[in-house]
Amino acid sequence: MITFVLKNIKDVFEMNKRTRATAIGFCAILLWSSIVGLIKEVSRFWGATAGAALIYTVASLFLLLTVKWIPLKMFPKKYLVYGALLMVSYELCLALSIGYSQNSTQAIEVGMVNYLWPTFTMVAAILLQRRKRMG
């Protein structure tokens, strides 16, 4: 089993750029779609706060190991501060709301709201833009 996984990892690094990008995108979709279950299971074992901290610590380590480090001085300070505050707030709210859910049904409901908020944002933007043009 381990040799199979290692061989496949080696194959990923030897792919051409287009195929590699497709494989990375596919993995991103799989990971994003499984986040509710991952958070719920880790929270069940470690608790809501420790589970969230553990998930994002491990994710940060993977990020540091797989992506080239970019100097933070390249970005505007205001962008980094506001972006970090918004991202951390969003991820904490998501992880804690799933972690504190009483059962799987509540966790799925939270996950649905999480998956649908971009759609709600776009619908609201369209409706507000239409209202603004009319009035």
DSSP file (Angstrom, degrees, kcal/mol; ACC not computed):
  #  RESIDUE AA STRUCTURE BP1 BP2  ACC     N-H-->O    O-->H-N    N-H-->O    O-->H-N    TCO  KAPPA ALPHA  PHI   PSI    X-CA   Y-CA   Z-CA
    1    1 A M     >        0   0    0      0, 0.0     4,-2.1     0, 0.0     5,-0.2   0.000 360.0 360.0 360.0 -46.7    0.0    0.0    0.0
    2    2 A I  H  >  +     0   0    0      1,-0.2     4,-2.7     2,-0.2     5,-0.2   0.894 360.0  51.2 -64.6 -39.6    2.7    2.5    1.0
    3    3 A T  H  > S+     0   0    0      1,-0.2     4,-2.3     2,-0.2    -1,-0.2   0.869 108.4  52.9 -66.1 -34.3    4.7    1.7   -2.2
    4    4 A F  H  > S+     0   0    0      2,-0.2     4,-2.1     1,-0.2    -2,-0.2   0.928 111.5  45.4 -63.2 -45.3    1.6    2.4   -4.3
    5    5 A V  H  X S+     0   0    0     -4,-2.1     4,-2.4     2,-0.2    -2,-0.2   0.923 113.9  48.6 -64.6 -45.3    1.0    5.8   -2.6
    6    6 A L  H  X S+     0   0    0     -4,-2.7     4,-2.3     1,-0.2    -1,-0.2   0.889 110.4  51.3 -64.0 -38.7    4.7    6.7   -3.0
    7    7 A K  H  X S+     0   0    0     -4,-2.3     4,-2.2     1,-0.2    -1,-0.2   0.914 111.1  48.3 -63.5 -42.2    4.7    5.7   -6.7
    8    8 A N  H  X S+     0   0    0     -4,-2.1     4,-1.8     2,-0.2    -2,-0.2   0.874 110.1  51.1 -67.5 -36.7    1.6    7.8   -7.3
    9    9 A I  H  X S+     0   0    0     -4,-2.4     4,-1.5     2,-0.2    -1,-0.2   0.916 110.0  50.3 -64.2 -41.9    3.1   10.8   -5.5
   10   10 A K  H  X S+     0   0    0     -4,-2.3     4,-1.0     1,-0.2    -2,-0.2   0.902 108.3  53.2 -61.3 -41.2    6.2   10.4   -7.7
   11   11 A D  H  < S+     0   0    0     -4,-2.2     4,-0.5     1,-0.2     3,-0.3   0.860 103.9  56.9 -62.3 -36.2    4.0   10.3  -10.8
   12   12 A V  H >< S+     0   0    0     -4,-1.8     3,-0.9     1,-0.2    -1,-0.2   0.900 106.8  48.2 -62.5 -40.7    2.3   13.6   -9.7
   13   13 A F  H 3< S+     0   0    0     -4,-1.5    -1,-0.2     1,-0.2    -2,-0.2   0.725 110.6  52.0 -73.6 -20.3    5.6   15.4   -9.6
   14   14 A E  T 3< S+     0   0    0     -4,-1.0    -1,-0.2    -3,-0.3    -2,-0.2   0.427  87.2 109.4 -94.8   0.3    6.6   14.0  -13.1
   15   15 A M  S <  S-     0   0    0     -3,-0.9     2,-0.1    -4,-0.5    -3,-0.0  -0.281  78.4-100.7 -70.3 158.7    3.4   15.2  -14.8
   16   16 A N     >  -     0   0    0      1,-0.1     4,-2.6     4,-0.0     5,-0.2  -0.355  42.1-100.2 -72.5 167.0    3.3   18.0  -17.3
   17   17 A K  H  > S+     0   0    0      1,-0.2     4,-2.4     2,-0.2     5,-0.2   0.867 119.5  49.4 -61.6 -39.7    2.2   21.3  -15.9
   18   18 A R  H  > S+     0   0    0      2,-0.2     4,-2.0     1,-0.2    -1,-0.2   0.932 114.3  43.9 -67.6 -45.2   -1.4   21.2  -17.3
   19   19 A T  H  > S+     0   0    0      2,-0.2     4,-2.4     1,-0.2    -2,-0.2   0.888 114.1  51.5 -65.9 -39.0   -2.0   17.6  -16.0
   20   20 A R  H  X S+     0   0    0     -4,-2.6     4,-2.6     2,-0.2    -2,-0.2   0.916 109.0  50.1 -64.5 -42.9   -0.5   18.5  -12.6
   21   21 A A  H  X S+     0   0    0     -4,-2.4     4,-2.5    -5,-0.2    -1,-0.2   0.895 110.9  50.0 -62.7 -39.5   -2.6   21.6  -12.3
   22   22 A T  H  X S+     0   0    0     -4,-2.0     4,-2.4     2,-0.2    -2,-0.2   0.911 111.2  48.6 -64.2 -42.3   -5.7   19.5  -13.1
   23   23 A A  H  X S+     0   0    0     -4,-2.4     4,-2.3     2,-0.2    -2,-0.2   0.904 112.2  48.4 -64.9 -41.3   -4.7   16.9  -10.5
   24   24 A I  H  X S+     0   0    0     -4,-2.6     4,-2.3     2,-0.2    -2,-0.2   0.915 111.9  49.7 -64.7 -42.9   -4.1   19.7   -7.9
   25   25 A G  H  X S+     0   0    0     -4,-2.5     4,-2.0     2,-0.2    -2,-0.2   0.898 110.3  50.1 -62.5 -41.0   -7.5   21.3   -8.7
   26   26 A F  H  X S+     0   0    0     -4,-2.4     4,-2.2     1,-0.2    -2,-0.2   0.914 110.9  49.1 -63.4 -43.4   -9.3   17.9   -8.4
   27   27 A C  H  X S+     0   0    0     -4,-2.3     4,-2.7     1,-0.2     5,-0.2   0.882 108.5  54.3 -63.0 -38.2   -7.6   17.3   -5.0
   28   28 A A  H  X S+     0   0    0     -4,-2.3     4,-2.7     2,-0.2    -1,-0.2   0.909 108.5  48.4 -62.7 -41.7   -8.6   20.8   -3.8
   29   29 A I  H  X S+     0   0    0     -4,-2.0     4,-2.4     2,-0.2    -2,-0.2   0.921 112.4  48.7 -64.8 -43.3  -12.3   20.1   -4.7
   30   30 A L  H  X S+     0   0    0     -4,-2.2     4,-1.0     2,-0.2    -2,-0.2   0.923 114.5  45.0 -61.8 -44.7  -12.1   16.7   -2.9
   31   31 A L  H  < S+     0   0    0     -4,-2.7     3,-0.5     1,-0.2     4,-0.3   0.918 113.6  49.5 -66.5 -43.2  -10.6   18.3    0.2
   32   32 A W  H >< S+     0   0    0     -4,-2.7     3,-1.0     1,-0.2     4,-0.3   0.892 110.6  50.5 -63.7 -39.0  -12.9   21.3    0.2
   33   33 A S  H 3< S+     0   0    0     -4,-2.4    -1,-0.2     1,-0.2     4,-0.2   0.710 111.6  48.1 -74.3 -17.6  -16.0   19.0   -0.1
   34   34 A S  T 3X S+     0   0    0     -4,-1.0     4,-2.3    -3,-0.5    -1,-0.2   0.361  81.2  99.2-100.3   5.9  -14.9   16.8    2.8
   35   35 A I  H <> S+     0   0    0     -3,-1.0     4,-2.8    -4,-0.3     5,-0.2   0.854  78.4  54.7 -65.2 -35.9  -14.1   19.7    5.3
   36   36 A V  H  > S+     0   0    0     -4,-0.3     4,-2.4    -3,-0.2    -1,-0.2   0.947 112.0  43.4 -63.6 -47.7  -17.4   19.4    7.2
   37   37 A G  H  > S+     0   0    0     -4,-0.2     4,-2.5     2,-0.2     5,-0.2   0.898 114.4  50.9 -63.6 -40.4  -16.8   15.7    7.9
   38   38 A L  H  X S+     0   0    0     -4,-2.3     4,-2.6     2,-0.2     5,-0.3   0.941 112.0  45.8 -62.4 -48.2  -13.2   16.3    8.8
   39   39 A I  H  X S+     0   0    0     -4,-2.8     4,-2.5     1,-0.2     5,-0.2   0.917 113.6  50.0 -62.1 -43.1  -14.0   19.1   11.2
   40   40 A K  H  X S+     0   0    0     -4,-2.4     4,-1.8    -5,-0.2    -2,-0.2   0.923 114.0  43.9 -63.4 -44.8  -16.8   17.1   12.8
   41   41 A E  H  X S+     0   0    0     -4,-2.5     4,-1.3     2,-0.2    -2,-0.2   0.914 115.6  46.4 -69.1 -42.6  -14.7   14.0   13.3
   42   42 A V  H  X S+     0   0    0     -4,-2.6     4,-3.1    -5,-0.2     5,-0.4   0.900 113.4  50.4 -66.0 -39.0  -11.6   15.8   14.6
   43   43 A S  H  X S+     0   0    0     -4,-2.5     4,-1.8    -5,-0.3    -1,-0.2   0.838 104.4  58.2 -67.1 -32.9  -13.8   17.9   16.9
   44   44 A R  H  < S+     0   0    0     -4,-1.8    -1,-0.2    -5,-0.2    -2,-0.2   0.877 117.6  32.4 -63.7 -36.3  -15.5   14.8   18.3
   45   45 A F  H  < S+     0   0    0     -4,-1.3    -2,-0.2    -3,-0.2    -1,-0.2   0.894 134.3  24.7 -87.4 -44.2  -12.1   13.4   19.4
   46   46 A W  H  < S-     0   0    0     -4,-3.1     4,-0.3     1,-0.2    -3,-0.2   0.607 110.1-107.0 -99.2 -14.9  -10.2   16.6   20.3
   47   47 A G     X  -     0   0    0     -4,-1.8     4,-2.1    -5,-0.4     5,-0.2  -0.193  38.9 -76.5  98.1 161.1  -13.0   19.0   21.1
   48   48 A A  H  > S+     0   0    0      2,-0.2     4,-1.9     3,-0.2     5,-0.2   0.934 126.5  35.9 -64.8 -49.6  -14.2   22.0   19.1
   49   49 A T  H  > S+     0   0    0      2,-0.2     4,-2.3     1,-0.2     5,-0.2   0.936 121.4  44.0 -74.2 -45.3  -11.4   24.5   19.8
   50   50 A A  H  > S+     0   0    0     -4,-0.3     4,-2.5     1,-0.2    -1,-0.2   0.879 113.9  52.9 -67.1 -35.7   -8.5   22.1   20.0
   51   51 A G  H  X S+     0   0    0     -4,-2.1     4,-2.6     2,-0.2    -1,-0.2   0.924 109.9  46.9 -63.8 -44.8   -9.8   20.3   16.9
   52   52 A A  H  X S+     0   0    0     -4,-1.9     4,-2.2    -5,-0.2     5,-0.2   0.923 113.5  48.8 -62.6 -43.7  -10.0   23.5   14.9
   53   53 A A  H  X S+     0   0    0     -4,-2.3     4,-1.8     1,-0.2    -2,-0.2   0.906 112.3  49.1 -62.4 -41.1   -6.5   24.6   16.1
   54   54 A L  H  X S+     0   0    0     -4,-2.5     4,-2.5     2,-0.2     5,-0.2   0.926 110.4  49.8 -64.6 -46.0   -5.1   21.1   15.1
   55   55 A I  H  X S+     0   0    0     -4,-2.6     4,-2.3     1,-0.2    -2,-0.2   0.932 115.1  42.4 -60.1 -47.2   -6.6   21.2   11.6
   56   56 A Y  H  X S+     0   0    0     -4,-2.2     4,-1.8     2,-0.2    -1,-0.2   0.770 112.4  54.1 -77.2 -24.0   -5.3   24.6   10.8
   57   57 A T  H  X S+     0   0    0     -4,-1.8     4,-2.1    -5,-0.2    -1,-0.2   0.933 111.9  44.1 -69.3 -46.6   -1.9   23.9   12.3
   58   58 A V  H  X S+     0   0    0     -4,-2.5     4,-2.4     1,-0.2    -2,-0.2   0.911 113.4  51.5 -63.8 -42.2   -1.5   20.8   10.2
   59   59 A A  H  X S+     0   0    0     -4,-2.3     4,-2.3    -5,-0.2    -1,-0.2   0.899 109.2  50.9 -61.4 -40.6   -2.8   22.6    7.1
   60   60 A S  H  X S+     0   0    0     -4,-1.8     4,-2.5     2,-0.2    -1,-0.2   0.891 109.2  50.7 -64.6 -39.3   -0.3   25.5    7.7
   61   61 A L  H  X S+     0   0    0     -4,-2.1     4,-2.0     2,-0.2    -2,-0.2   0.923 110.6  48.6 -64.0 -44.1    2.5   23.0    8.0
   62   62 A F  H  X S+     0   0    0     -4,-2.4     4,-1.7     1,-0.2     5,-0.2   0.905 111.0  51.6 -61.2 -40.4    1.5   21.3    4.7
   63   63 A L  H  X S+     0   0    0     -4,-2.3     4,-2.2     1,-0.2    -2,-0.2   0.928 109.8  48.3 -62.3 -45.7    1.3   24.8    3.1
   64   64 A L  H  < S+     0   0    0     -4,-2.5    -1,-0.2     1,-0.2    -2,-0.2   0.844 114.3  47.3 -64.0 -32.9    4.8   25.7    4.3
   65   65 A L  H  < S+     0   0    0     -4,-2.0    -1,-0.2    -5,-0.2    -2,-0.2   0.755 120.8  34.4 -79.9 -24.4    6.2   22.4    3.0
   66   66 A T  H  < S+     0   0    0     -4,-1.7     2,-0.4    -3,-0.2    -2,-0.2   0.678 108.9  60.9-107.2 -19.9    4.5   22.5   -0.4
   67   67 A V  S  < S-     0   0    0     -4,-2.2     2,-0.1    -5,-0.2    -1,-0.1  -0.896  85.2-109.2-116.1 139.6    4.5   26.1   -1.5
   68   68 A K        -     0   0    0     -2,-0.4     2,-0.2     1,-0.1    -3,-0.1  -0.397  42.8-106.9 -62.2 136.8    7.4   28.4   -2.0
   69   69 A W        -     0   0    0     -5,-0.1    -1,-0.1    -2,-0.1    -5,-0.0  -0.471  31.4-155.8 -68.7 131.9    7.6   31.1    0.7
   70   70 A I        -     0   0    0     -2,-0.2     2,-0.1    -3,-0.1    -1,-0.0  -0.945  24.0-113.2-110.3 126.9    6.6   34.5   -0.5
   71   71 A P    >   -     0   0    0      0, 0.0     3,-1.6     0, 0.0     4,-0.2  -0.358  17.3-139.5 -60.4 132.8    8.0   37.5    1.4
   72   72 A L  G >  S+     0   0    0      1,-0.3     3,-1.6     2,-0.2     8,-0.1   0.706  95.9  75.5 -68.0 -19.0    5.2   39.3    3.2
   73   73 A K  G 3  S+     0   0    0      1,-0.3    -1,-0.3     4,-0.0     4,-0.1   0.656  81.5  71.4 -67.0 -13.4    6.7   42.7    2.3
   74   74 A M  G <  S+     0   0    0     -3,-1.6    -1,-0.3     2,-0.1    -2,-0.2   0.692  93.0  66.0 -73.4 -17.9    5.4   42.1   -1.2
   75   75 A F  S <  S-     0   0    0     -3,-1.6     2,-0.1    -4,-0.2     5,-0.0  -0.770  95.8-100.4-106.5 148.0    1.8   42.7    0.0
   76   76 A P     >  -     0   0    0      0, 0.0     4,-2.0     0, 0.0     5,-0.2  -0.410  29.1-129.2 -62.7 140.8    0.3   45.9    1.3
   77   77 A K  H  > S+     0   0    0      1,-0.2     4,-2.6     2,-0.2     5,-0.2   0.890 107.9  54.6 -60.3 -41.1    0.1   45.9    5.1
   78   78 A K  H  > S+     0   0    0      1,-0.2     4,-2.5     2,-0.2     5,-0.4   0.899 107.6  50.8 -60.7 -41.7   -3.6   46.8    5.1
   79   79 A Y  H  > S+     0   0    0      1,-0.2     4,-2.4     2,-0.2     5,-0.3   0.919 111.6  47.3 -61.7 -45.5   -4.4   43.9    2.8
   80   80 A L  H  X S+     0   0    0     -4,-2.0     4,-2.3     2,-0.2     5,-0.2   0.914 114.4  45.8 -64.5 -43.7   -2.6   41.4    5.0
   81   81 A V  H  X S+     0   0    0     -4,-2.6     4,-2.5     2,-0.2    -2,-0.2   0.967 119.6  37.9 -66.5 -53.3   -4.2   42.7    8.3
   82   82 A Y  H  X S+     0   0    0     -4,-2.5     4,-2.6    -5,-0.2     5,-0.2   0.912 118.1  50.2 -67.2 -41.4   -7.8   42.8    7.0
   83   83 A G  H  X S+     0   0    0     -4,-2.4     4,-2.6    -5,-0.4     5,-0.2   0.917 112.7  46.7 -61.6 -43.8   -7.4   39.6    4.9
   84   84 A A  H  X S+     0   0    0     -4,-2.3     4,-2.7    -5,-0.3     5,-0.3   0.921 112.9  49.4 -65.8 -43.7   -6.0   37.7    7.8
   85   85 A L  H  X S+     0   0    0     -4,-2.5     4,-2.2    -5,-0.2    -2,-0.2   0.925 114.7  44.0 -61.3 -44.8   -8.7   38.9   10.2
   86   86 A L  H  X S+     0   0    0     -4,-2.6     4,-2.5     2,-0.2    -2,-0.2   0.917 116.1  46.6 -67.5 -43.1  -11.5   38.1    7.8
   87   87 A M  H  X S+     0   0    0     -4,-2.6     4,-2.7    -5,-0.2     5,-0.2   0.931 114.7  45.6 -66.6 -45.7  -10.0   34.7    6.9
   88   88 A V  H  X S+     0   0    0     -4,-2.7     4,-2.5    -5,-0.2     5,-0.2   0.906 113.8  50.2 -65.0 -40.7   -9.3   33.6   10.5
   89   89 A S  H  X S+     0   0    0     -4,-2.2     4,-2.5    -5,-0.3    -2,-0.2   0.936 112.8  46.6 -61.9 -46.3  -12.7   34.8   11.6
   90   90 A Y  H  X S+     0   0    0     -4,-2.5     4,-2.5     2,-0.2    -2,-0.2   0.942 114.8  45.5 -61.2 -49.4  -14.5   32.9    8.9
   91   91 A E  H  X S+     0   0    0     -4,-2.7     4,-2.8     1,-0.2     5,-0.2   0.885 113.7  49.4 -66.1 -38.9  -12.5   29.7    9.5
   92   92 A L  H  X S+     0   0    0     -4,-2.5     4,-2.9    -5,-0.2     5,-0.3   0.927 111.5  48.9 -65.0 -44.4  -12.9   29.9   13.2
   93   93 A C  H  X S+     0   0    0     -4,-2.5     4,-2.3    -5,-0.2     5,-0.2   0.922 114.6  45.9 -61.1 -43.3  -16.7   30.5   12.9
   94   94 A L  H  X S+     0   0    0     -4,-2.5     4,-2.2    -5,-0.2     5,-0.3   0.958 115.8  44.4 -63.8 -51.0  -17.0   27.5   10.5
   95   95 A A  H  X S+     0   0    0     -4,-2.8     4,-2.8     1,-0.2    -2,-0.2   0.908 117.1  44.9 -63.5 -42.9  -14.9   25.1   12.6
   96   96 A L  H  X S+     0   0    0     -4,-2.9     4,-2.6    -5,-0.2    -1,-0.2   0.885 111.4  52.0 -71.3 -36.9  -16.5   26.0   15.9
   97   97 A S  H  < S+     0   0    0     -4,-2.3     4,-0.3    -5,-0.3    -1,-0.2   0.891 116.1  40.9 -67.4 -36.5  -20.0   25.9   14.5
   98   98 A I  H >< S+     0   0    0     -4,-2.2     3,-1.0    -5,-0.2    -2,-0.2   0.913 115.5  51.6 -72.7 -42.4  -19.4   22.5   13.1
   99   99 A G  H 3< S+     0   0    0     -4,-2.8    -2,-0.2    -5,-0.3    -3,-0.2   0.857 112.5  44.8 -62.9 -36.1  -17.5   21.4   16.2
  100  100 A Y  T 3< S+     0   0    0     -4,-2.6    -1,-0.3    -5,-0.1    -2,-0.2   0.438  84.4 121.9 -89.5   0.6  -20.2   22.5   18.6
  101  101 A S    <   -     0   0    0     -3,-1.0    -3,-0.1    -4,-0.3     3,-0.0  -0.368  61.8-138.3 -64.0 144.7  -23.1   21.0   16.5
  102  102 A Q  S    S+     0   0    0      1,-0.1     2,-0.3    -2,-0.0    -1,-0.1   0.779  75.6   0.2 -77.8 -28.6  -25.1   18.5   18.5
  103  103 A N  S  > S-     0   0    0      1,-0.0     4,-1.7     0, 0.0     5,-0.1  -0.895  82.0 -89.5-150.9 178.3  -25.5   15.9   15.8
  104  104 A S  H  > S+     0   0    0     -2,-0.3     4,-2.4     1,-0.2     5,-0.2   0.825 119.3  60.3 -65.7 -32.4  -24.6   15.1   12.2
  105  105 A T  H  > S+     0   0    0      1,-0.2     4,-2.2     2,-0.2    -1,-0.2   0.928 105.8  46.7 -62.8 -45.0  -27.7   16.8   10.9
  106  106 A Q  H  > S+     0   0    0      1,-0.2     4,-2.4     2,-0.2    -1,-0.2   0.899 111.2  52.7 -63.3 -39.5  -26.8   20.2   12.4
  107  107 A A  H  X S+     0   0    0     -4,-1.7     4,-2.3     1,-0.2    -2,-0.2   0.902 109.5  48.6 -63.0 -40.4  -23.2   19.8   11.0
  108  108 A I  H  X S+     0   0    0     -4,-2.4     4,-2.4     2,-0.2    -1,-0.2   0.892 109.6  52.6 -66.3 -39.2  -24.6   19.2    7.5
  109  109 A E  H  X S+     0   0    0     -4,-2.2     4,-2.1     2,-0.2    -2,-0.2   0.920 110.2  47.6 -62.4 -43.0  -26.9   22.2    7.8
  110  110 A V  H  X S+     0   0    0     -4,-2.4     4,-2.4     1,-0.2    -1,-0.2   0.914 111.1  52.1 -62.5 -41.9  -23.9   24.4    8.8
  111  111 A G  H  X S+     0   0    0     -4,-2.3     4,-2.3     2,-0.2    -2,-0.2   0.890 107.3  52.0 -61.4 -39.8  -22.0   22.9    5.8
  112  112 A M  H  X S+     0   0    0     -4,-2.4     4,-1.9     2,-0.2    -1,-0.2   0.917 109.9  48.1 -63.7 -43.4  -24.9   23.8    3.4
  113  113 A V  H  X S+     0   0    0     -4,-2.1     4,-1.5     1,-0.2    -1,-0.2   0.915 111.4  51.9 -62.1 -41.1  -24.9   27.4    4.6
  114  114 A N  H  < S+     0   0    0     -4,-2.4    -2,-0.2     1,-0.2    -1,-0.2   0.897 112.7  44.3 -61.8 -40.9  -21.1   27.4    4.2
  115  115 A Y  H  < S+     0   0    0     -4,-2.3     4,-0.3     1,-0.2    -1,-0.2   0.766 116.9  46.5 -75.3 -25.1  -21.4   26.1    0.6
  116  116 A L  H >X S+     0   0    0     -4,-1.9     4,-2.3    -5,-0.2     3,-0.5   0.624  84.5  87.6 -94.9 -13.5  -24.2   28.4   -0.3
  117  117 A W  H 3X S+     0   0    0     -4,-1.5     4,-2.3     1,-0.2     5,-0.2   0.854  86.6  54.6 -62.0 -33.6  -23.1   31.8    1.0
  118  118 A P  H 3> S+     0   0    0      0, 0.0     4,-2.1     0, 0.0    -1,-0.2   0.907 109.9  48.6 -62.3 -36.4  -21.2   32.7   -2.2
  119  119 A T  H <> S+     0   0    0     -3,-0.5     4,-2.5    -4,-0.3    -2,-0.2   0.930 111.2  48.9 -65.7 -45.3  -24.4   32.1   -4.1
  120  120 A F  H  X S+     0   0    0     -4,-2.3     4,-2.5     1,-0.2    -1,-0.2   0.880 109.9  52.9 -61.5 -37.6  -26.4   34.2   -1.7
  121  121 A T  H  X S+     0   0    0     -4,-2.3     4,-2.3    -5,-0.2    -1,-0.2   0.913 110.4  46.5 -64.0 -43.2  -23.8   37.0   -2.0
  122  122 A M  H  X S+     0   0    0     -4,-2.1     4,-2.3     2,-0.2    -2,-0.2   0.911 112.6  49.3 -66.8 -41.9  -24.0   37.0   -5.8
  123  123 A V  H  X S+     0   0    0     -4,-2.5     4,-2.6     1,-0.2     5,-0.2   0.922 112.5  48.3 -62.8 -43.9  -27.8   37.0   -5.8
  124  124 A A  H  X S+     0   0    0     -4,-2.5     4,-2.8     1,-0.2     5,-0.2   0.903 110.6  51.3 -63.6 -40.5  -27.8   39.9   -3.3
  125  125 A A  H  X S+     0   0    0     -4,-2.3     4,-2.2     2,-0.2    -1,-0.2   0.908 111.7  47.1 -63.4 -41.2  -25.3   41.8   -5.4
  126  126 A I  H  X S+     0   0    0     -4,-2.3     4,-2.3     2,-0.2    -2,-0.2   0.936 114.5  46.2 -65.3 -46.3  -27.4   41.4   -8.5
  127  127 A L  H  X S+     0   0    0     -4,-2.6     4,-2.3     1,-0.2    -2,-0.2   0.907 114.6  46.9 -65.0 -41.6  -30.6   42.4   -6.7
  128  128 A L  H  X S+     0   0    0     -4,-2.8     4,-2.2     2,-0.2    -1,-0.2   0.876 112.0  50.7 -67.7 -37.0  -29.0   45.4   -5.1
  129  129 A Q  H  X S+     0   0    0     -4,-2.2     4,-1.9    -5,-0.2    -2,-0.2   0.900 111.3  48.3 -66.4 -40.3  -27.4   46.5   -8.3
  130  130 A R  H  X S+     0   0    0     -4,-2.3     4,-1.8     2,-0.2    -2,-0.2   0.908 112.6  48.3 -64.3 -42.7  -30.7   46.2  -10.1
  131  131 A R  H  X S+     0   0    0     -4,-2.3     4,-2.2     1,-0.2    -2,-0.2   0.875 109.8  53.0 -65.3 -37.7  -32.5   48.2   -7.4
  132  132 A K  H  < S+     0   0    0     -4,-2.2    -1,-0.2     1,-0.2    -2,-0.2   0.884 108.9  48.9 -65.7 -39.7  -29.7   50.9   -7.5
  133  133 A R  H  < S+     0   0    0     -4,-1.9    -1,-0.2     1,-0.2    -2,-0.2   0.867 114.1  46.3 -67.9 -36.5  -30.2   51.3  -11.3
  134  134 A M  H  <        0   0    0     -4,-1.8    -2,-0.2     1,-0.2    -1,-0.2   0.855 360.0 360.0 -75.7 -35.2  -33.9   51.7  -10.9
  135  135 A G     <        0   0    0     -4,-2.2    -2,-0.2    -5,-0.2    -3,-0.2   0.429 360.0 360.0-118.1 360.0  -34.0   54.1   -8.1
